[in-house]
Amino acid sequence: MSQETLAHLSRADAVLGGLIRAVGPCKLAAPEDCHPFQVLAQAIAHQQLNGTAANTILKRLVDSCGQGTFPTPHQVLEAPVERLRAAGFSFAKVAALKDLAAKTLAAVVPDGAALMQLSDEQIIARLTQVRGIGRWTVEMLLMFQLGRPDVLPVDDFGVRAGFRAAYGLGRMPHPRALAAWGERWKPFRTTAAWYLWRALELKRAGTLPSPAERIRLPRVKRLRRAARRGAAGPGRGKPRGRAAVRARKVRARRASPAGARTPRSAARGRLRKAGKTE
């Protein structure tokens, strides 16, 4: 990592500068040759599992479908579901693997050389079309496989927790607020994220420096409740409407004098009396 990058980040952000000095040189690994199908298949295997369990499943996949090498998209598509299940993949992950293989053969998921020609957002748009692959997974590929220098995974728990620790915040930053703050780190946000991960290690070791200054994150506009109800779909609004009508009736009864009767209840009483006299 060049000194120019670290100097830029330190000038742009005094707190991050203090963290950089405490951690030392950035040790981001040099990017490896990227094979998107293999990287994403491995990511699917690792979802919601610890590393040991996921690696065991991947070894079974290599042995049962690839005859000792990582299977090709053709081999994954042709593999019976029962074989993939026997390797340890859940039904959801089998569906994701099959979809990944199909989209790789359809060139929705490009090969490594084609991937290198795309922008970060183009890569995210292409790869998140695969079932089970979200933005965070693609951001990790951009950072560690392609070596893209300006990626800030604001939804990553470690990045948010590291920011909270390094900047002395009382609560976790909202992803949109973190993204707004991170604008000052451009075009080296990948390096900034790496240092935020290290902040948690320093905190656990008791060597995290106090923030050089107190900050106030940008305000994040919250969606209005009515807008959220509208976004939830037309069927969602009706129960809330009926509940509101019932609440208004209850408030009206409580506000009326003791013993007072509403016009509707009075009318019902007159009808009952008329029925008794007939």
ZADO-1210 file (C-alpha; in nm, 4 decimals, padded with zeros to 6 digits):
<atoms>
<atom x="00.0000" y="00.0000" z="00.0000" code="MET" pos="1"/>
<atom x="00.1497" y="00.3324" z="-00.1057" code="SER" pos="2"/>
<atom x="00.2301" y="00.6075" z="00.1418" code="GLN" pos="3"/>
<atom x="00.0338" y="00.8416" z="-00.0838" code="GLU" pos="4"/>
<atom x="-00.2847" y="00.6498" z="-00.0077" code="THR" pos="5"/>
<atom x="-00.2279" y="00.6600" z="00.3690" code="LEU" pos="6"/>
<atom x="-00.1326" y="01.0275" z="00.3582" code="ALA" pos="7"/>
<atom x="-00.4519" y="01.1110" z="00.1660" code="HIS" pos="8"/>
<atom x="-00.6710" y="00.9289" z="00.4183" code="LEU" pos="9"/>
<atom x="-00.4922" y="01.0873" z="00.7144" code="SER" pos="10"/>
<atom x="-00.5378" y="01.4364" z="00.5704" code="ARG" pos="11"/>
<atom x="-00.9017" y="01.3753" z="00.4914" code="ALA" pos="12"/>
<atom x="-00.9931" y="01.2321" z="00.8324" code="ASP" pos="13"/>
<atom x="-00.8054" y="01.2970" z="01.1581" code="ALA" pos="14"/>
<atom x="-00.9669" y="01.0015" z="01.3382" code="VAL" pos="15"/>
<atom x="-00.8821" y="00.7603" z="01.0599" code="LEU" pos="16"/>
<atom x="-00.5308" y="00.9041" z="01.0540" code="GLY" pos="17"/>
<atom x="-00.4860" y="00.8161" z="01.4207" code="GLY" pos="18"/>
<atom x="-00.6113" y="00.4645" z="01.3532" code="LEU" pos="19"/>
<atom x="-00.3671" y="00.4261" z="01.0628" code="ILE" pos="20"/>
<atom x="-00.0755" y="00.5256" z="01.2849" code="ARG" pos="21"/>
<atom x="-00.1857" y="00.2793" z="01.5533" code="ALA" pos="22"/>
<atom x="-00.2280" y="-00.0130" z="01.3129" code="VAL" pos="23"/>
<atom x="00.0709" y="00.0477" z="01.0900" code="GLY" pos="24"/>
<atom x="00.1073" y="-00.0313" z="00.7187" code="PRO" pos="25"/>
<atom x="-00.1916" y="-00.1726" z="00.5342" code="CYS" pos="26"/>
<atom x="-00.1505" y="-00.5418" z="00.4570" code="LYS" pos="27"/>
<atom x="-00.4212" y="-00.5909" z="00.1991" code="LEU" pos="28"/>
<atom x="-00.3301" y="-00.9026" z="00.0049" code="ALA" pos="29"/>
<atom x="-00.2431" y="-00.8648" z="-00.3616" code="ALA" pos="30"/>
<atom x="-00.5373" y="-00.9669" z="-00.5829" code="PRO" pos="31"/>
<atom x="-00.5351" y="-01.3202" z="-00.7125" code="GLU" pos="32"/>
<atom x="-00.6501" y="-01.4430" z="-01.0501" code="ASP" pos="33"/>
<atom x="-01.0253" y="-01.4102" z="-01.0337" code="CYS" pos="34"/>
<atom x="-01.2480" y="-01.6974" z="-01.1420" code="HIS" pos="35"/>
<atom x="-01.5962" y="-01.5563" z="-01.0776" code="PRO" pos="36"/>
<atom x="-01.7847" y="-01.8875" z="-01.0936" code="PHE" pos="37"/>
<atom x="-01.5569" y="-02.0513" z="-00.8389" code="GLN" pos="38"/>
<atom x="-01.5442" y="-01.7473" z="-00.6088" code="VAL" pos="39"/>
<atom x="-01.9234" y="-01.7121" z="-00.6027" code="LEU" pos="40"/>
<atom x="-01.9795" y="-02.0867" z="-00.5589" code="ALA" pos="41"/>
<atom x="-01.7471" y="-02.0779" z="-00.2589" code="GLN" pos="42"/>
<atom x="-01.9346" y="-01.7763" z="-00.1237" code="ALA" pos="43"/>
<atom x="-02.2642" y="-01.9672" z="-00.1496" code="ILE" pos="44"/>
<atom x="-02.1128" y="-02.2600" z="00.0408" code="ALA" pos="45"/>
<atom x="-01.9894" y="-02.0318" z="00.3196" code="HIS" pos="46"/>
<atom x="-02.3233" y="-01.8573" z="00.3762" code="GLN" pos="47"/>
<atom x="-02.4408" y="-01.9060" z="00.7381" code="GLN" pos="48"/>
<atom x="-02.1663" y="-02.1629" z="00.8079" code="LEU" pos="49"/>
<atom x="-01.8304" y="-02.1487" z="00.9789" code="ASN" pos="50"/>
<atom x="-01.5208" y="-02.1872" z="00.7645" code="GLY" pos="51"/>
<atom x="-01.4462" y="-02.5482" z="00.8601" code="THR" pos="52"/>
<atom x="-01.7944" y="-02.6737" z="00.7727" code="ALA" pos="53"/>
<atom x="-01.8034" y="-02.4803" z="00.4448" code="ALA" pos="54"/>
<atom x="-01.4619" y="-02.6084" z="00.3378" code="ASN" pos="55"/>
<atom x="-01.5692" y="-02.9658" z="00.4101" code="THR" pos="56"/>
<atom x="-01.8726" y="-02.9205" z="00.1853" code="ILE" pos="57"/>
<atom x="-01.6595" y="-02.7692" z="-00.0896" code="LEU" pos="58"/>
<atom x="-01.4173" y="-03.0619" z="-00.0732" code="LYS" pos="59"/>
<atom x="-01.7083" y="-03.3028" z="-00.1174" code="ARG" pos="60"/>
<atom x="-01.8261" y="-03.0933" z="-00.4131" code="LEU" pos="61"/>
<atom x="-01.4811" y="-03.1151" z="-00.5750" code="VAL" pos="62"/>
<atom x="-01.4624" y="-03.4920" z="-00.5156" code="ASP" pos="63"/>
<atom x="-01.8164" y="-03.5784" z="-00.6261" code="SER" pos="64"/>
<atom x="-01.8699" y="-03.3386" z="-00.9170" code="CYS" pos="65"/>
<atom x="-01.5266" y="-03.2253" z="-01.0294" code="GLY" pos="66"/>
<atom x="-01.3270" y="-03.5481" z="-00.9991" code="GLN" pos="67"/>
<atom x="-01.0590" y="-03.3751" z="-00.7962" code="GLY" pos="68"/>
<atom x="-01.0758" y="-03.0230" z="-00.9425" code="THR" pos="69"/>
<atom x="-01.3282" y="-02.7487" z="-00.8889" code="PHE" pos="70"/>
<atom x="-01.6334" y="-02.8387" z="-01.1010" code="PRO" pos="71"/>
<atom x="-01.7244" y="-02.6414" z="-01.4105" code="THR" pos="72"/>
<atom x="-02.0640" y="-02.4772" z="-01.4596" code="PRO" pos="73"/>
<atom x="-02.1580" y="-02.7646" z="-01.6938" code="HIS" pos="74"/>
<atom x="-02.0745" y="-03.0221" z="-01.4273" code="GLN" pos="75"/>
<atom x="-02.2774" y="-02.8387" z="-01.1631" code="VAL" pos="76"/>
<atom x="-02.5783" y="-02.8121" z="-01.3932" code="LEU" pos="77"/>
<atom x="-02.5611" y="-03.1814" z="-01.4816" code="GLU" pos="78"/>
<atom x="-02.5130" y="-03.2947" z="-01.1223" code="ALA" pos="79"/>
<atom x="-02.8266" y="-03.4474" z="-00.9677" code="PRO" pos="80"/>
<atom x="-02.9754" y="-03.2540" z="-00.6800" code="VAL" pos="81"/>
<atom x="-02.9260" y="-03.5588" z="-00.4572" code="GLU" pos="82"/>
<atom x="-02.5507" y="-03.5513" z="-00.5186" code="ARG" pos="83"/>
<atom x="-02.5248" y="-03.1848" z="-00.4226" code="LEU" pos="84"/>
<atom x="-02.7415" y="-03.2458" z="-00.1184" code="ARG" pos="85"/>
<atom x="-02.5145" y="-03.5349" z="-00.0183" code="ALA" pos="86"/>
<atom x="-02.2198" y="-03.2958" z="-00.0352" code="ALA" pos="87"/>
<atom x="-02.3912" y="-03.0876" z="00.2318" code="GLY" pos="88"/>
<atom x="-02.5702" y="-02.8126" z="00.0377" code="PHE" pos="89"/>
<atom x="-02.9196" y="-02.7168" z="00.1490" code="SER" pos="90"/>
<atom x="-03.2012" y="-02.7075" z="-00.1068" code="PHE" pos="91"/>
<atom x="-03.1710" y="-02.3275" z="-00.1193" code="ALA" pos="92"/>
<atom x="-02.7973" y="-02.3462" z="-00.1841" code="LYS" pos="93"/>
<atom x="-02.8444" y="-02.6138" z="-00.4497" code="VAL" pos="94"/>
<atom x="-03.0863" y="-02.3791" z="-00.6271" code="ALA" pos="95"/>
<atom x="-02.8337" y="-02.0959" z="-00.5955" code="ALA" pos="96"/>
<atom x="-02.5496" y="-02.3117" z="-00.7349" code="LEU" pos="97"/>
<atom x="-02.7615" y="-02.4223" z="-01.0297" code="LYS" pos="98"/>
<atom x="-02.8631" y="-02.0646" z="-01.1017" code="ASP" pos="99"/>
<atom x="-02.5004" y="-01.9499" z="-01.0797" code="LEU" pos="100"/>
<atom x="-02.3943" y="-02.2194" z="-01.3262" code="ALA" pos="101"/>
<atom x="-02.6753" y="-02.1329" z="-01.5693" code="ALA" pos="102"/>
<atom x="-02.6021" y="-01.7593" z="-01.5560" code="LYS" pos="103"/>
<atom x="-02.2304" y="-01.8242" z="-01.6042" code="THR" pos="104"/>
<atom x="-02.3000" y="-02.0232" z="-01.9190" code="LEU" pos="105"/>
<atom x="-02.5353" y="-01.7463" z="-02.0352" code="ALA" pos="106"/>
<atom x="-02.2526" y="-01.4912" z="-01.9790" code="ALA" pos="107"/>
<atom x="-02.4557" y="-01.2972" z="-01.7229" code="VAL" pos="108"/>
<atom x="-02.1676" y="-01.3863" z="-01.4924" code="VAL" pos="109"/>
<atom x="-01.8635" y="-01.3037" z="-01.7070" code="PRO" pos="110"/>
<atom x="-01.5236" y="-01.4675" z="-01.6929" code="ASP" pos="111"/>
<atom x="-01.2340" y="-01.3037" z="-01.5111" code="GLY" pos="112"/>
<atom x="-01.0981" y="-01.1181" z="-01.8130" code="ALA" pos="113"/>
<atom x="-01.4371" y="-00.9706" z="-01.9039" code="ALA" pos="114"/>
<atom x="-01.5036" y="-00.8840" z="-01.5409" code="LEU" pos="115"/>
<atom x="-01.1893" y="-00.6728" z="-01.5237" code="MET" pos="116"/>
<atom x="-01.3265" y="-00.4444" z="-01.7956" code="GLN" pos="117"/>
<atom x="-01.6426" y="-00.3549" z="-01.6004" code="LEU" pos="118"/>
<atom x="-01.6907" y="-00.0815" z="-01.3417" code="SER" pos="119"/>
<atom x="-01.7667" y="-00.1677" z="-00.9799" code="ASP" pos="120"/>
<atom x="-02.1374" y="-00.0877" z="-01.0154" code="GLU" pos="121"/>
<atom x="-02.1628" y="-00.2819" z="-01.3413" code="GLN" pos="122"/>
<atom x="-02.0134" y="-00.5857" z="-01.1709" code="ILE" pos="123"/>
<atom x="-02.2529" y="-00.5505" z="-00.8762" code="ILE" pos="124"/>
<atom x="-02.5499" y="-00.5194" z="-01.1130" code="ALA" pos="125"/>
<atom x="-02.4452" y="-00.8293" z="-01.3093" code="ARG" pos="126"/>
<atom x="-02.3529" y="-01.0627" z="-01.0263" code="LEU" pos="127"/>
<atom x="-02.6421" y="-00.9813" z="-00.7943" code="THR" pos="128"/>
<atom x="-02.8739" y="-01.1251" z="-01.0582" code="GLN" pos="129"/>
<atom x="-02.7629" y="-01.4667" z="-00.9331" code="VAL" pos="130"/>
<atom x="-02.9888" y="-01.6252" z="-00.6768" code="ARG" pos="131"/>
<atom x="-02.8389" y="-01.6002" z="-00.3287" code="GLY" pos="132"/>
<atom x="-02.5713" y="-01.3455" z="-00.4234" code="ILE" pos="133"/>
<atom x="-02.6103" y="-01.0059" z="-00.2605" code="GLY" pos="134"/>
<atom x="-02.4236" y="-00.6792" z="-00.2782" code="ARG" pos="135"/>
<atom x="-02.1960" y="-00.7606" z="00.0171" code="TRP" pos="136"/>
<atom x="-02.0703" y="-01.0801" z="-00.1487" code="THR" pos="137"/>
<atom x="-01.9839" y="-00.8913" z="-00.4664" code="VAL" pos="138"/>
<atom x="-01.8142" y="-00.6148" z="-00.2685" code="GLU" pos="139"/>
<atom x="-01.5846" y="-00.8753" z="-00.1087" code="MET" pos="140"/>
<atom x="-01.4993" y="-01.0051" z="-00.4556" code="LEU" pos="141"/>
<atom x="-01.4227" y="-00.6511" z="-00.5721" code="LEU" pos="142"/>
<atom x="-01.1934" y="-00.5872" z="-00.2767" code="MET" pos="143"/>
<atom x="-01.0059" y="-00.9127" z="-00.2387" code="PHE" pos="144"/>
<atom x="-01.0197" y="-01.0746" z="-00.5830" code="GLN" pos="145"/>
<atom x="-01.0120" y="-00.7783" z="-00.8181" code="LEU" pos="146"/>
<atom x="-00.8206" y="-00.5389" z="-00.5953" code="GLY" pos="147"/>
<atom x="-01.0596" y="-00.2498" z="-00.6573" code="ARG" pos="148"/>
<atom x="-00.9373" y="00.0472" z="-00.4498" code="PRO" pos="149"/>
<atom x="-01.2601" y="00.2357" z="-00.3808" code="ASP" pos="150"/>
<atom x="-01.5114" y="-00.0067" z="-00.2260" code="VAL" pos="151"/>
<atom x="-01.6820" y="00.0685" z="00.1046" code="LEU" pos="152"/>
<atom x="-01.9092" y="-00.2163" z="00.2236" code="PRO" pos="153"/>
<atom x="-02.1350" y="-00.0069" z="00.4458" code="VAL" pos="154"/>
<atom x="-02.3602" y="-00.3032" z="00.5311" code="ASP" pos="155"/>
<atom x="-02.0698" y="-00.5053" z="00.6694" code="ASP" pos="156"/>
<atom x="-02.1068" y="-00.5515" z="01.0451" code="PHE" pos="157"/>
<atom x="-01.7316" y="-00.5392" z="01.1057" code="GLY" pos="158"/>
<atom x="-01.6891" y="-00.2135" z="00.9154" code="VAL" pos="159"/>
<atom x="-01.9764" y="-00.0478" z="01.1012" code="ARG" pos="160"/>
<atom x="-01.8645" y="-00.1800" z="01.4400" code="ALA" pos="161"/>
<atom x="-01.5068" y="-00.0740" z="01.3682" code="GLY" pos="162"/>
<atom x="-01.6251" y="00.2758" z="01.2777" code="PHE" pos="163"/>
<atom x="-01.8279" y="00.2950" z="01.5979" code="ARG" pos="164"/>
<atom x="-01.5254" y="00.1902" z="01.8052" code="ALA" pos="165"/>
<atom x="-01.2678" y="00.4095" z="01.6287" code="ALA" pos="166"/>
<atom x="-01.4860" y="00.7224" z="01.6356" code="TYR" pos="167"/>
<atom x="-01.6202" y="00.6710" z="01.9883" code="GLY" pos="168"/>
<atom x="-01.9847" y="00.6558" z="01.8874" code="LEU" pos="169"/>
<atom x="-02.2603" y="00.5462" z="02.1232" code="GLY" pos="170"/>
<atom x="-02.4333" y="00.3313" z="01.8650" code="ARG" pos="171"/>
<atom x="-02.3782" y="00.1687" z="01.5295" code="MET" pos="172"/>
<atom x="-02.3744" y="00.4090" z="01.2343" code="PRO" pos="173"/>
<atom x="-02.6552" y="00.3796" z="00.9819" code="HIS" pos="174"/>
<atom x="-02.5196" y="00.2426" z="00.6513" code="PRO" pos="175"/>
<atom x="-02.6313" y="00.5534" z="00.4611" code="ARG" pos="176"/>
<atom x="-02.4687" y="00.7823" z="00.7188" code="ALA" pos="177"/>
<atom x="-02.1471" y="00.5800" z="00.6969" code="LEU" pos="178"/>
<atom x="-02.1567" y="00.6033" z="00.3180" code="ALA" pos="179"/>
<atom x="-02.1955" y="00.9808" z="00.3389" code="ALA" pos="180"/>
<atom x="-01.9050" y="01.0123" z="00.5824" code="TRP" pos="181"/>
<atom x="-01.6916" y="00.7840" z="00.3666" code="GLY" pos="182"/>
<atom x="-01.7141" y="01.0189" z="00.0707" code="GLU" pos="183"/>
<atom x="-01.4082" y="01.1976" z="00.2128" code="ARG" pos="184"/>
<atom x="-01.2050" y="00.8767" z="00.1782" code="TRP" pos="185"/>
<atom x="-01.2432" y="00.8540" z="-00.1979" code="LYS" pos="186"/>
<atom x="-01.0755" y="00.7124" z="-00.4017" code="PRO" pos="187"/>
<atom x="-00.9249" y="00.4817" z="-00.1362" code="PHE" pos="188"/>
<atom x="-01.2282" y="00.3559" z="00.0511" code="ARG" pos="189"/>
<atom x="-01.1133" y="-00.0076" z="00.0314" code="THR" pos="190"/>
<atom x="-00.8094" y="00.0814" z="00.2431" code="THR" pos="191"/>
<atom x="-01.0288" y="00.2762" z="00.4870" code="ALA" pos="192"/>
<atom x="-01.2535" y="-00.0292" z="00.5287" code="ALA" pos="193"/>
<atom x="-00.9492" y="-00.2480" z="00.5978" code="TRP" pos="194"/>
<atom x="-00.8429" y="-00.0157" z="00.8804" code="TYR" pos="195"/>
<atom x="-01.1937" y="-00.0148" z="01.0267" code="LEU" pos="196"/>
<atom x="-01.1788" y="-00.3947" z="01.0484" code="TRP" pos="197"/>
<atom x="-00.8463" y="-00.3625" z="01.2322" code="ARG" pos="198"/>
<atom x="-01.0056" y="-00.1181" z="01.4783" code="ALA" pos="199"/>
<atom x="-01.2008" y="-00.4052" z="01.6325" code="LEU" pos="200"/>
<atom x="-00.8797" y="-00.6024" z="01.6811" code="GLU" pos="201"/>
<atom x="-00.7198" y="-00.3068" z="01.8597" code="LEU" pos="202"/>
<atom x="-01.0286" y="-00.2648" z="02.0771" code="LYS" pos="203"/>
<atom x="-01.0152" y="-00.6278" z="02.1851" code="ARG" pos="204"/>
<atom x="-00.6437" y="-00.5889" z="02.2604" code="ALA" pos="205"/>
<atom x="-00.7076" y="-00.2674" z="02.4548" code="GLY" pos="206"/>
<atom x="-00.4809" y="-00.0613" z="02.2290" code="THR" pos="207"/>
<atom x="-00.7371" y="00.1354" z="02.0288" code="LEU" pos="208"/>
<atom x="-00.6471" y="00.5067" z="02.0435" code="PRO" pos="209"/>
<atom x="-00.9025" y="00.7617" z="02.1532" code="SER" pos="210"/>
<atom x="-01.0558" y="00.9479" z="01.8580" code="PRO" pos="211"/>
<atom x="-00.8612" y="01.2616" z="01.7634" code="ALA" pos="212"/>
<atom x="-01.1882" y="01.4532" z="01.7487" code="GLU" pos="213"/>
<atom x="-01.5572" y="01.4048" z="01.8098" code="ARG" pos="214"/>
<atom x="-01.7692" y="01.3799" z="01.4987" code="ILE" pos="215"/>
<atom x="-02.1344" y="01.4121" z="01.4136" code="ARG" pos="216"/>
<atom x="-02.2549" y="01.1866" z="01.1369" code="LEU" pos="217"/>
<atom x="-02.4813" y="01.3291" z="00.8654" code="PRO" pos="218"/>
<atom x="-02.8503" y="01.2982" z="00.9385" code="ARG" pos="219"/>
<atom x="-03.0239" y="01.0180" z="00.7547" code="VAL" pos="220"/>
<atom x="-03.3765" y="01.0888" z="00.6379" code="LYS" pos="221"/>
<atom x="-03.6158" y="00.8265" z="00.7646" code="ARG" pos="222"/>
<atom x="-03.8980" y="00.7041" z="00.5474" code="LEU" pos="223"/>
<atom x="-04.2291" y="00.8433" z="00.6615" code="ARG" pos="224"/>
<atom x="-04.4661" y="00.5886" z="00.8071" code="ARG" pos="225"/>
<atom x="-04.7253" y="00.6533" z="00.5381" code="ALA" pos="226"/>
<atom x="-04.4657" y="00.6048" z="00.2674" code="ALA" pos="227"/>
<atom x="-04.3565" y="00.2759" z="00.4244" code="ARG" pos="228"/>
<atom x="-04.7184" y="00.1587" z="00.4332" code="ARG" pos="229"/>
<atom x="-04.7580" y="00.2494" z="00.0683" code="GLY" pos="230"/>
<atom x="-04.4406" y="00.0646" z="-00.0228" code="ALA" pos="231"/>
<atom x="-04.5664" y="-00.2429" z="00.1602" code="ALA" pos="232"/>
<atom x="-04.8441" y="-00.2903" z="-00.0955" code="GLY" pos="233"/>
<atom x="-05.2129" y="-00.2084" z="-00.1334" code="PRO" pos="234"/>
<atom x="-05.3333" y="-00.4928" z="00.0855" code="GLY" pos="235"/>
<atom x="-05.1394" y="-00.3705" z="00.3867" code="ARG" pos="236"/>
<atom x="-05.3189" y="-00.0382" z="00.4280" code="GLY" pos="237"/>
<atom x="-05.6721" y="-00.1710" z="00.4925" code="LYS" pos="238"/>
<atom x="-05.6221" y="-00.3260" z="00.8376" code="PRO" pos="239"/>
<atom x="-05.4497" y="-00.0070" z="00.9527" code="ARG" pos="240"/>
<atom x="-05.7455" y="00.1964" z="00.8219" code="GLY" pos="241"/>
<atom x="-06.0009" y="-00.0158" z="01.0131" code="ARG" pos="242"/>
<atom x="-05.7882" y="00.0016" z="01.3250" code="ALA" pos="243"/>
<atom x="-05.7794" y="00.3797" z="01.2958" code="ALA" pos="244"/>
<atom x="-06.1611" y="00.3955" z="01.2690" code="VAL" pos="245"/>
<atom x="-06.1993" y="00.1774" z="01.5797" code="ARG" pos="246"/>
<atom x="-05.9503" y="00.3946" z="01.7668" code="ALA" pos="247"/>
<atom x="-06.1477" y="00.7095" z="01.6772" code="ARG" pos="248"/>
<atom x="-06.4701" y="00.5503" z="01.8032" code="LYS" pos="249"/>
<atom x="-06.3048" y="00.4558" z="02.1324" code="VAL" pos="250"/>
<atom x="-06.1706" y="00.8081" z="02.1766" code="ARG" pos="251"/>
<atom x="-06.5128" y="00.9563" z="02.0995" code="ALA" pos="252"/>
<atom x="-06.6820" y="00.7358" z="02.3619" code="ARG" pos="253"/>
<atom x="-06.4225" y="00.8272" z="02.6220" code="ARG" pos="254"/>
<atom x="-06.4597" y="01.1980" z="02.5451" code="ALA" pos="255"/>
<atom x="-06.8399" y="01.1979" z="02.5806" code="SER" pos="256"/>
<atom x="-06.9977" y="01.2762" z="02.9236" code="PRO" pos="257"/>
<atom x="-07.0784" y="00.9822" z="03.1489" code="ALA" pos="258"/>
<atom x="-07.4084" y="00.8314" z="03.0521" code="GLY" pos="259"/>
<atom x="-07.4299" y="01.0279" z="02.7286" code="ALA" pos="260"/>
<atom x="-07.5428" y="00.8332" z="02.4273" code="ARG" pos="261"/>
<atom x="-07.4272" y="00.8749" z="02.0718" code="THR" pos="262"/>
<atom x="-07.6916" y="00.9477" z="01.8037" code="PRO" pos="263"/>
<atom x="-07.6537" y="00.5953" z="01.6650" code="ARG" pos="264"/>
<atom x="-07.6938" y="00.4252" z="02.0042" code="SER" pos="265"/>
<atom x="-07.9938" y="00.6488" z="02.0805" code="ALA" pos="266"/>
<atom x="-08.1576" y="00.5466" z="01.7540" code="ALA" pos="267"/>
<atom x="-08.1025" y="00.1805" z="01.8338" code="ARG" pos="268"/>
<atom x="-08.2635" y="00.2336" z="02.1758" code="GLY" pos="269"/>
<atom x="-08.5743" y="00.3909" z="02.0175" code="ARG" pos="270"/>
<atom x="-08.6095" y="00.0987" z="01.7779" code="LEU" pos="271"/>
<atom x="-08.5884" y="-00.1520" z="02.0611" code="ARG" pos="272"/>
<atom x="-08.8553" y="00.0339" z="02.2587" code="LYS" pos="273"/>
<atom x="-09.0824" y="00.0513" z="01.9538" code="ALA" pos="274"/>
<atom x="-09.0468" y="-00.3230" z="01.9065" code="GLY" pos="275"/>
<atom x="-09.1486" y="-00.3942" z="02.2657" code="LYS" pos="276"/>
<atom x="-09.4690" y="-00.1873" z="02.2417" code="THR" pos="277"/>
<atom x="-09.5940" y="-00.3492" z="01.9236" code="GLU" pos="278"/>
</atoms>
